Amino acid sequence: MNNYPIRNGYPISSNGSSVNTEREYNELLKTYKPETADVLTDLLNGSSDSPQTSVSIENKSRCNMVLTIAGNNFYRKIPIGAGKIGYAMLPKNQNYKLSGMVCQSAYNSSKFITNSYAITLSN
């Protein structure tokens, strides 16, 4: 008889990143101020003279997420609920890095944003 321990399968790893995303999402909701009026004005009456433009992110996944937008002298985290749309105003004609976790998948993209920009994310 062997004295080796018997393993009944592989351990299931808990995905800390989705737990951290949910925690960060809930913390951001406490202080996040959406720019609803500015975004709607930009979408309906966008002006090429304006130094800013809007970005909207549709989260079609079943998970809450936090999208980080980072650019030259610009940094914002946007909490976006499952099945919801998040949005922000940002300076136009700049490179931005957009990143976040959509359920258990990482989203990373670099974009040069010149006018209103929309993204749809799903898992």
N, C-alpha and C positions, 0 to 999 in steps of 0.2 A: 504494500500500500504506500502511495506517495504522500509525503507530508507537505506538498505544495498547496498554496491557497487556490481555491477554485474561483474563477472569475466568470460570472454569468452575463457577460456582455461588456460593452465598452461604457465607460462613464459618459454621461451626457454633460457637455459643457454648457454652463449658463452663459448666455451672450451678454456680457457686461455692457457692450456698447448700446444695445437697445434699452437696457435699464437706465444707463446714463442719459440717453437721449430723452427718455420719458421724464426723468428728474429735471433735466435742463428745460424741457418744454414747460413743465409745470411752474418752475421758478420764473421763467421769462413771462409767462402769462400774467403774473402779479404786477409787472411794471411796464409791459409793452404797450406802447401807444400807436395804434395804426394810423396811417396818414390817409384816411378814406377820402376826405374832401379834395386834397391835393391830387391824389391818384385819379379820381373821377374827372376832375377838371382837365388833367393832362390827357386822359383817354378821349374825352369828348371834344375838347377845344385845343388840343396840342399845338404849340407854337414852336416854330423852328428857332425863334429868338430866345426862347427860355433856356437857361443854363442847366435845367434839370429835366429828367424824364422819369417815367414810371417803369417798374418791373413787377409782373404778377406771376405767381407760382401756384399752380393748381396741384394739390396733393390728392391723387386718385387712389392712394394706398389705403390699407386698413389701419395704418399706424400714424400716430402723431409724429411730427418731425420738427427739426430746427434747421433752417437754411441759413448759412453764413455767407454774406456777401462782403468781399474785401477788395478794395481798390486803393488808388492813390489818395491818401488822406480821407478814406471812407471805410467804415467797418460797421456792419449791422448784422444782428442775429434776429431772424424772423420766426416766431413759433407758428406752425401751420398744423391745424388739427386734421385728423383723418377725414378725407372727403371735402375739405375746405380749401379756400383760396387765400393766400397771403400776398401782401404787396408792400412796396416801399417806393419812395422817391430817391433818386440818386443823381449825381452830376453826370451829364452825358459826355460822349466822346472820350471815354476812358476804358481801359482794360479792367475787368473784374474777374475774380476767382469766386465761383459759386460752389459751395460744398455742403454736404449734410448726409445724414443716414436716413434712408427710406426703408423702414422695417429693418432688415438685417443686411441691406445692400448700401454700399457707399456711393454717393453721387458726387462727382468732381467735374467741373467744367470751367474753361476760361473763355470769356466773351468780351469783345469790344462792343460796347453798347452806345449807339448813336441816337436811338429813339425808343419809343415804348417797346418793351420786350416781354414776351409771355413764355412760360415754360409749363409743361405738364409732366408730372412725375407719378410713376406707379411702381408697384413691386412686381 
